[in-house]
């Protein structure tokens, strides 16, 4: 969430899903355009136990996502 909020958009959304004893968590900044890359976020997510994680930007803003074992 911290990374999505730092983009400076007017809103942030969080999306959750589960499948096969794993949870997918996605934070979306809703700020169009290219956001500056945050190189610290992925190692932090891995350190918190993310099985896999990533970040990308698109027309609807930056997405930061992580998959965690339940």
N, C-alpha and C positions, 0 to 999 in steps of 0.2 A: 504494500500500500504506500509506503514512504516514497518509493520511486514514482509511482503514478501521481501522487499528490504534488511532488516536486516539479512536475511538468507545468503546473500553474493553470490547469483547466478549471472550469467552473464546477465540474462534477467528476466523480470517480465512481466506477461500479465494480462490484466483486461478483464473480460467477463461480458457482460450485457444482461439481458433478462427481459421482462415484461409479466405479465399475471394477469388478474383480478384486475387491478388498483394497482399492486404491482411491484416493481423492485427487481431483484436479481442481486447483484454485487459480483463477485468472483475475488480475486487476487490470482495469482499462482506464486510461486517463481521459479519454474523450477530447483530447486537444489535437486537432489536425496538424499535419506537418511533421517534419523530422525533429524529434527530440534528441537532445544530446545523449550520447551513450553513457551509461553508468556501469563501469567495469567492475564495481564492487558488489553489485546485487546478486549475480549468479553464484559466486563463491559463498556469499552469506546464506543463500537459500540451500545450497548443498550442505553447508555446515549445520543448518537446522534440520537436516534429515531428508531433503528432497531426493527422490530417486532420480528424477530428471527435471530440468527447468530450462527456461529460455525467455527471451524478450525479442520483440520485433515492433516495428511501427508500420502503420497503414493509414488510410484516409480517416479512420475513426479514432486514431490516437495510438499511443503506445500500449502494448499488451505485455504484461509480465506474468508468467505462469510457472506453476510448480506441480509436480505429481508426488504425492506422499503415500506411503503404505499405511493402511489402517490397522 
